[in-house]
Amino acid sequence: MRAIRINTAIIAALLVAATGTPALAAPSPAAFSPAAFSQAAFSPVSGKTAAGNAAAGSAAAGTVLTVGSAEGDAAAVGDVLTAAVVAGTTADFSTASGGTTGIKCAQSTFTAVVVDNPAAPGVATESTTAQTFASCTANILGVTRVNTVTVNNVPFATTVESGTGTVTVTGTATAPIQTTLNLGTILGTINCVYRAVGNAITGLSSNTDNSITFTNQEFAKSSGPITCPSSGFFTAHYAPVLDTSIDGSPAVFTN
């Protein structure tokens, strides 16, 4: 059978002659070219997803606390963060600021839960749920051993500031930041109870080693016999801070 070729220009002219109304222009072949039907032209969903992913990545990198790197994903609310004192260092309770007399603990850990992690710059909030000390020794006159070091009244409200990296742990009137030292002495066992001056202690986070460092944070004796020193100054370097709620426990960064 012979193909019939239709001349659209002649048909258009006949329509004008018959009706006086111009016919609609026929679409050009280019309108039906492969390029016109490319995936990009008909993929608004995939385009939105890509933009959404980019935005999500930007938001993650822009939060106060991220994991894996400063540009990593945001630490999620409810994530559990932990850290221990750096191997070879000690958590110290000195009787004087910067002093060498007091109690040294070769093992110490803290645990905190992320409560809020806003975009940076901002202030992330956590709840410090535990802090432990072990393998402790003392060189205080009259003290023969350290039985236990116990942090009372947890949890404590904790904030982490972007930019400065300041970490602040705060107690309340009914649940102050308090530590009880159970010590053996030449006269028997005693309890020395100390409370943070100002009911808060302040540390500094660093992305260099994903650490939090407390330096000479002052505590005053709340109760205990004369053998207990009147003051205690807390110093410790915890690193790395890890997000244990994520596989592989990546390090936590402050932005």
Secondary structure, 3 states (H helix, E strand, C coil): CCCCCCCHHHHHHHHHHHHCCCCCCCCCHHHHCHHHHCCHHHCHHHHHHHHHHHHHHHHHHCECEEECCCCCEECCCCCEEEEEECCCCCEEEECCCCCCCEEEEEEEEEEEEEEECCECCCEEEEEEEEEEEEEEEECCCCEEEEEEEEEECCCEEEEEECCCCEEEEECCCCCCCEEEEEEEECCEEEEEEEEEHHHEEEEEEECCCCEEEEEEEEEEEEECCCCCCCEEEEEEEECCCEECCCCCCCEEEEC
